[in-house]
Amino acid sequence: MTTTATSPVISKDGGTDNRPRLLLGVVLAAQFMALLDTFIVNVAAPTIRTELAASGAALQLVVAGYTIAYAVLLITGARLGDLLGHRRMYLGGLALFTVSSLACGLASGSGQLIAFRLAQGAGAALLIPQVLSLIQRHFTGEGRVRALGAYSAVLATGAAAGQVVGGVLVGADLFGTGWRPVFLVNVPIGLVLLVLGVRVLPRDRREVPGRARRLDLPGLVLLAAAVSLFTVPLVLGQERDWPAWAWASLAASAVLFVAFCAYESRLARRGGAPLIAPRVLRIPGMGLAVVRIAVVMGVNAGFLFAMTLHFQGGLQYGALRAGLTFAPTAVVFGVVGLTWRHWPVAWRRALVPGGFLISAGSALTAGWALRDGQAGGPVMYVAFLALGGGLSLAFSPVLTGALATVRQEDAADASGLLATVTQLGQLLGVATFGTLFLSRLNAPGAHVSADALWVCALALAVASIMGASAGLVRRRPR
C-alpha cells in the first residue's frame, strides 16, 4: 500500500476500526486520565487524612505510591509493549488502572489505599508508553506531527488539570463521598475506553522473524533499583527533613545508574536486546531533548507545587478555588501545543529558547504579583497565561523534534525513555523547588509564604534560563 507524506498511516486489519482520529482520541484520553492521577490526589489529601485517620507517613505514601510505581516501571512497560504487543499492553494496563481506581475509591483504610495506589501506578506504567509507540508506528508525515502535538499538549496539561479536577470533585462532595470521586471518576471512563480500545486499536503485528523476544531481566533489576533509590527520597525526603538515608539512597542510585548503563552497552555490543538501545541515545538531538524535557517538566511541576502550597497554606484557599486558579495555565499550554506548528517557519528556531525565557519572566511576574500576601489580581492571571504558553513552546517542539527521526523498531525505547525523563523531571521539580519553598517557611502567615514563593520564583526563572541556554552549547565538528 502506498502512502503520502501527509496522511496518517494505520495498519489495516479486518477486526479493527482504523479511523485515525478515533484511534488518537482513545489512546490520548486514557493517557490524560492516567496522568491526571499523578496530581489529582494532592488537593484531596487533607480530606483523606481526616476520614481514614492516616498518619503523616501513610498519607505521603497514598500521594506518592502512584508516582513511585509509575516511575519505576515506565521503561519496563515500554519494553513489554515491544515484546508482547502495544495493543495488548495498552488494554491490560488500562484494565489494571481502572480496577485499581475502583479499589482505591472503595478502600476502607490507609493501608488498602496505599496498596491500590501502587497498583494504579503499575497500570499507568504499562499503559502510557504504548500511547507514544502506537503514534510512532501508525502515523507518518504531517499526521504524525499533528498527533505528537496533541500528545505533548495532553502530557503536560495533565498536571495542571489534575489540580483543577481534584479541586472540583473534592469541593463538590458528591453524595457525601468526600475524596472518593477523585478515584471513582476513572471507572466509567476506563470502561468506555476499554470497549472503544478493543474496537479501535490495530491488532498487534507479528514479531519480525529473528528478532529477540526476551526481556532483559538483569537490566530491569538494575534500572528498577536505581529508579526506586532515586524516586523514594525525592518523594519522601523533604517531609522528613532530608535524613541521612535519603542522601545515601541518592548516592546508591547514581552508582546503579552507572552500572545499568555499562551493562546495557556491553549487552548491546554482544548482540543482545537491552531495555534501552544505545543507538536511541545517539539519535541527533535526543540528548538535548532529554535535558530540556527534564527542565521544562521540573519547572512546571515545581511551579504548580509551590503555588498550591501558597494558595492553600498561605492564602487559605479551598481545594476548588486553588484548583481552578491553574485552569488558565492548562488551557493555554494545550492550545499552544496544538497550534505552534502553524506559526511562521522563520520563528521555529526561536520557539524553544523563547518559550523558556517567557517561562522565566512569567514565574518572576507571578511571584512579584503575590509578594504582598494578597491574591495577586489580574497581573497574576496574565502571568499564569503566559507561563502556559512559554512552557508549551519549550516542550512541544522539543518532543516532536526528538521523535521525528526515531525508527519504528526504536519507538518503544524512545517512548519509555522520554516518558521516564518526563516523570523524573517532575519529581526533581517538586523535590527541588518544594524543598526551597518549605525551607523558607519559618512562621505561619500569608506574608511569610509569599516571601518563600518569591525566592522559589527566582529559582524557577534561573532554571528556565538554563533550559534556554542548553541548546547554545554545541559540539564543534572534528
C-alpha positions in Angstrom: 0.0 0.0 0.0 1.4 3.4 -1.0 1.0 6.3 1.4 1.6 10.0 1.1 3.7 12.0 3.4 0.8 14.0 4.7 -1.6 11.1 5.6 -1.7 9.2 8.9 -0.9 5.6 8.3 -2.8 3.0 10.3 -2.3 -0.8 9.9 -5.3 -2.4 8.3 -7.0 -5.4 9.9 -10.4 -6.8 9.3 -11.2 -6.8 13.0 -10.4 -3.2 13.8 -11.8 0.3 13.2 -8.9 2.2 11.7 -10.2 5.8 11.8 -7.1 7.7 12.8 -8.8 10.5 14.8 -10.7 7.9 16.9 -7.6 5.9 17.5 -5.7 9.0 18.6 -8.7 10.2 20.8 -8.9 6.8 22.6 -5.2 6.5 23.4 -4.8 10.1 24.4 -8.0 10.1 26.6 -6.5 7.1 28.5 -3.2 8.8 28.8 -4.8 12.0 30.2 -6.8 10.0 32.7 -3.6 8.2 33.9 -1.6 11.5 34.1 -4.4 13.2 36.0 -3.9 10.8 38.9 -0.4 12.0 39.4 -1.7 15.3 40.8 -5.4 14.8 41.4 -4.9 13.4 44.9 -2.9 16.4 46.1 -5.9 18.5 46.9 -7.8 15.6 48.4 -5.0 14.7 50.8 -6.4 16.7 53.8 -9.8 15.0 53.5 -8.3 11.5 53.1 -6.2 12.1 56.2 -9.2 13.1 58.3 -11.6 10.3 57.1 -9.1 7.4 57.2 -7.2 8.7 60.2 -4.0 8.3 58.2 -0.6 9.1 59.7 1.7 11.6 58.0 3.8 8.8 56.6 0.8 6.9 55.3 -0.6 10.0 53.7 2.7 10.6 51.9 2.6 7.0 50.5 -1.0 7.5 49.4 0.0 10.5 47.4 3.5 9.2 46.3 2.8 5.5 45.9 1.3 6.0 42.4 4.3 8.1 41.3 6.9 5.7 42.7 5.4 2.6 40.9 4.8 4.6 37.8 8.3 5.9 37.5 10.0 2.6 38.4 8.0 0.6 35.8 7.8 3.0 32.8 10.7 1.7 30.8 9.7 -1.9 31.6 6.2 -1.1 30.3 7.6 0.2 27.1 9.8 -2.9 26.5 6.9 -5.2 27.4 4.8 -3.5 24.7 7.5 -4.0 22.2 7.7 -7.7 23.1 4.1 -8.7 23.8 2.3 -6.1 21.6 1.3 -2.5 22.2 -2.4 -3.1 21.8 -2.3 -6.0 24.4 -0.3 -4.0 26.9 -2.4 -0.8 26.4 -5.6 -2.7 27.1 -4.0 -4.6 30.0 -2.6 -1.5 31.6 -5.9 0.3 31.2 -7.8 -2.6 32.8 -5.4 -2.7 35.7 -5.7 1.1 36.2 -9.5 1.0 36.0 -9.9 -1.9 38.5 -7.3 -0.3 40.9 -9.2 3.0 40.7 -12.4 1.3 41.8 -10.5 -0.4 44.6 -9.0 3.0 45.7 -12.4 4.6 45.8 -13.8 1.8 48.0 -10.8 1.5 50.3 -11.6 1.4 54.0 -8.2 2.1 55.4 -4.9 3.9 54.5 -3.1 0.5 54.1 -5.5 -0.6 51.4 -5.4 2.7 49.7 -1.6 2.7 49.5 -1.6 -0.8 48.0 -4.2 0.1 45.4 -2.4 3.3 44.6 0.8 1.2 43.8 -1.4 -1.0 41.5 -2.7 2.1 39.9 0.8 3.3 39.2 1.7 0.0 37.7 -1.3 0.1 35.4 -0.3 3.6 34.2 3.3 2.5 33.6 2.0 -0.3 31.3 -0.4 2.0 29.6 1.3 5.3 28.9 4.4 4.1 27.0 2.1 2.3 24.5 0.5 5.6 23.5 3.7 7.1 22.1 4.6 3.8 20.5 1.2 3.5 18.8 1.5 7.0 17.4 5.0 6.3 16.2 4.0 3.1 14.5 0.7 4.1 12.9 1.1 7.7 11.9 3.5 9.3 9.5 4.3 12.6 7.9 2.1 15.5 8.8 -0.3 13.1 10.5 2.4 12.2 13.0 3.3 15.8 13.6 -0.3 16.6 14.5 -0.6 13.5 16.7 2.6 14.4 18.5 1.3 17.9 19.0 -1.8 16.5 20.7 0.3 14.1 22.7 2.5 16.8 24.1 -0.5 19.0 24.9 -2.1 16.2 26.8 1.1 15.1 28.5 1.8 18.4 30.2 -1.7 19.7 30.8 -2.4 16.7 32.9 -0.5 18.2 35.9 -2.5 21.4 36.0 -5.7 19.7 35.1 -5.2 17.3 37.9 -5.2 20.2 40.4 -8.4 21.6 38.8 -10.4 18.4 38.6 -9.3 17.3 42.1 -10.4 20.6 43.5 -13.8 20.4 41.7 -14.5 16.9 42.8 -13.5 17.4 46.4 -15.3 20.7 46.6 -18.5 19.2 45.2 -18.5 16.4 47.8 -20.8 14.3 45.6 -23.4 12.4 47.7 -21.3 13.0 50.7 -18.5 10.8 49.4 -15.7 13.4 50.1 -12.4 12.3 48.5 -13.6 9.1 46.8 -14.8 10.6 43.5 -11.2 11.5 42.6 -10.6 7.8 42.1 -14.1 6.6 41.2 -14.4 9.0 38.3 -11.8 6.9 36.4 -14.1 3.8 36.5 -16.8 4.7 33.9 -14.2 6.5 31.7 -11.9 3.5 31.9 -14.7 1.0 31.0 -15.7 3.1 28.0 -12.1 3.4 26.8 -11.7 -0.4 27.1 -14.7 -1.0 24.9 -13.5 1.5 22.4 -9.9 0.3 22.6 -10.9 -3.3 21.7 -12.7 -1.9 18.6 -10.3 0.8 17.5 -6.7 -0.3 18.3 -5.0 -2.0 15.4 -4.1 -5.6 16.1 -0.5 -6.2 17.1 1.8 -7.2 14.3 3.6 -10.5 14.4 7.1 -10.3 15.6 9.7 -9.8 12.9 11.5 -13.2 12.4 14.8 -13.4 14.1 14.2 -10.6 16.5 14.9 -11.4 20.1 11.7 -11.9 22.1 13.0 -11.7 25.6 13.1 -9.2 28.5 16.5 -8.0 29.7 15.9 -9.1 33.3 19.3 -8.1 34.8 18.9 -4.7 33.2 15.4 -4.5 34.5 16.5 -5.2 38.1 19.3 -2.7 37.9 17.1 0.0 36.4 14.2 -0.6 38.8 16.6 -0.5 41.8 18.2 2.7 40.5 14.9 4.5 39.8 13.5 3.3 43.2 16.5 4.6 45.1 16.2 7.9 43.2 12.5 8.3 43.5 11.7 7.4 47.1 14.0 10.0 48.7 12.8 12.7 46.3 9.2 11.9 47.2 9.6 11.4 50.9 12.8 13.2 51.8 11.5 16.8 52.1 8.7 15.8 54.5 11.3 14.1 56.7 13.8 17.0 56.6 16.2 15.0 54.3 17.6 12.4 56.7 20.9 10.6 56.1 19.2 7.6 54.5 17.8 9.9 51.7 21.2 11.1 50.7 22.6 7.6 50.9 19.8 6.4 48.7 20.5 9.1 46.1 24.2 8.2 46.1 23.4 4.5 45.7 21.1 5.4 42.8 23.9 7.2 41.0 26.1 4.1 41.3 23.4 1.8 40.0 22.6 4.1 37.1 26.3 3.9 36.0 26.2 0.1 36.4 23.0 -0.1 34.4 24.5 2.0 31.5 27.6 -0.1 31.5 25.7 -3.3 31.5 23.3 -2.2 28.7 26.2 -1.1 26.5 28.0 -4.4 27.0 24.8 -6.3 26.2 24.2 -4.3 23.0 27.8 -5.0 21.8 27.2 -8.7 22.3 24.1 -8.6 20.1 21.6 -8.8 23.0 18.3 -6.9 23.5 18.9 -4.1 26.1 16.0 -2.3 27.8 17.1 0.9 26.0 19.0 0.5 22.8 22.2 2.7 23.0 21.5 3.9 19.4 18.4 5.7 20.7 20.6 7.9 22.8 22.7 8.7 19.8 19.8 9.9 17.7 20.6 13.5 16.7 19.1 15.9 19.2 18.0 13.2 21.6 20.5 14.2 24.4 19.5 17.8 24.2 15.8 16.9 24.2 16.2 14.8 27.3 17.8 17.7 29.1 15.2 20.2 28.0 12.2 18.0 28.7 13.6 17.3 32.2 14.0 21.1 32.8 10.6 22.1 31.5 8.8 19.3 33.4 10.7 20.3 36.6 9.7 23.9 36.2 6.1 23.0 35.5 5.8 20.7 38.5 7.8 22.9 40.8 5.7 25.9 40.0 2.4 24.0 40.5 3.6 22.5 43.8 4.9 25.8 45.3 1.8 27.7 44.1 -0.5 25.1 45.6 1.3 25.3 48.9 1.0 29.1 48.9 -2.7 29.2 47.9 -3.9 26.5 50.3 -1.4 27.2 53.1 -0.6 30.9 52.9 -3.8 32.3 51.4 -6.1 29.7 52.9 -7.8 28.9 49.6 -10.2 25.9 49.5 -9.5 22.9 47.2 -11.9 24.2 44.5 -10.5 27.7 44.3 -6.9 26.6 44.4 -7.5 24.1 41.6 -9.4 26.5 39.3 -6.6 29.0 39.6 -4.4 26.8 37.5 -7.0 26.5 34.7 -5.6 29.3 32.5 -2.1 27.7 32.5 -3.5 24.3 31.4 -5.7 25.8 28.7 -3.0 27.9 27.1 -0.5 25.1 27.3 -2.9 22.8 25.3 -3.8 25.5 22.8 -0.1 26.4 22.0 0.9 22.8 21.9 -1.7 22.1 19.2 -1.1 25.3 17.1 2.7 26.1 17.2 3.4 24.2 14.0 1.1 26.5 12.1 3.2 29.6 13.1 5.7 31.1 10.6 8.6 28.8 9.8 11.0 31.6 10.4 10.1 31.5 14.1 10.9 27.8 14.6 14.5 28.1 15.8 13.5 30.7 18.4 10.4 28.9 19.8 12.1 26.7 22.3 14.6 29.2 23.8 11.9 31.9 23.6 9.5 29.6 25.5 12.0 29.1 28.3 12.5 32.9 28.5 8.8 33.5 28.6 8.5 30.9 31.4 11.3 32.7 33.3 9.5 36.1 33.0 6.2 34.6 33.9 7.5 32.9 37.1 9.0 36.2 38.2 5.9 38.1 37.4 3.6 35.7 39.3 6.0 35.7 42.3 6.1 39.5 42.2 2.3 39.8 42.0 1.9 37.7 45.1 4.7 39.2 47.1 2.4 41.3 49.3 0.5 38.3 50.6 -2.6 39.2 48.7 -4.5 37.4 45.9 -2.3 38.7 43.0 -5.0 40.3 40.9 -5.1 40.4 37.1 -1.3 40.5 36.8 -1.0 37.0 38.3 -3.5 35.6 35.9 -1.7 37.2 32.9 1.5 35.6 34.3 -0.3 32.2 34.5 -1.5 32.5 30.9 2.0 33.4 29.7 3.6 30.6 31.7 1.3 28.0 30.0 2.4 29.3 26.6 6.0 29.5 27.5 6.2 26.0 28.9 4.3 24.6 25.9 6.8 26.3 23.5 9.7 24.9 25.5 8.2 21.4 25.4 6.1 20.6 22.4 8.7 21.4 19.6 11.4 19.6 21.5 9.3 16.4 21.9 8.2 16.5 18.2 11.8 17.1 17.0 13.2 14.3 19.2 10.8 11.8 17.8 10.9 12.9 14.1 13.8 10.6 13.2 13.0 7.6 15.5 12.7 4.4 13.6 9.7 2.2 14.2 11.8 -0.5 15.8 13.1 2.0 18.3 9.7 3.5 19.2 9.3 1.5 22.4 12.8 2.5 23.6 12.2 6.2 22.8 8.8 6.3 24.4 10.0 4.6 27.6 13.0 6.9 27.8 11.1 10.2 27.2 8.2 9.2 29.5 10.6 8.3 32.3 12.5 11.6 31.8 9.2 13.4 32.0 8.3 11.7 35.2 11.7 12.1 36.9 11.8 15.7 35.8 8.5 16.3 37.6 9.8 14.6 40.7 13.0 16.7 40.6 11.0 19.8 40.3 8.8 19.0 43.2 11.7 18.0 45.4 14.0 20.9 44.5 11.6 23.8 44.4 9.3 22.3 47.0 12.2 22.0 49.4 13.3 25.5 48.7 9.8 26.9 49.4 9.3 24.9 52.6 12.7 25.8 53.9 11.7 29.5 53.9 8.5 28.9 55.9 9.8 29.8 59.3 6.4 31.1 60.6 2.7 30.9 59.6 1.0 33.6 57.6 0.4 34.8 54.1 3.4 37.3 54.0 5.9 34.6 55.1 4.5 32.2 52.5 4.6 35.0 49.8 8.3 35.7 50.6 9.1 32.0 50.3 7.2 31.9 47.0 9.2 34.8 45.7 12.5 33.0 46.4 11.1 30.0 44.6 10.0 32.1 41.7 13.6 33.4 41.3 14.9 29.8 41.3 12.3 28.8 38.7 13.4 31.7 36.5 17.0 30.6 36.8 16.1 27.0 35.8 14.2 28.3 32.8 17.1 30.4 31.6 19.3 27.3 31.9 16.9 25.4 29.7 17.0 28.2 27.2 20.8 28.2 27.1 21.2 24.4 27.0 20.9 24.4 23.2 23.6 27.1 22.7 26.4 24.7 23.6 27.1 22.6 20.5 29.8 20.2 19.7 32.4 21.5 17.3 32.8 19.3 14.3 36.0 17.3 14.4 
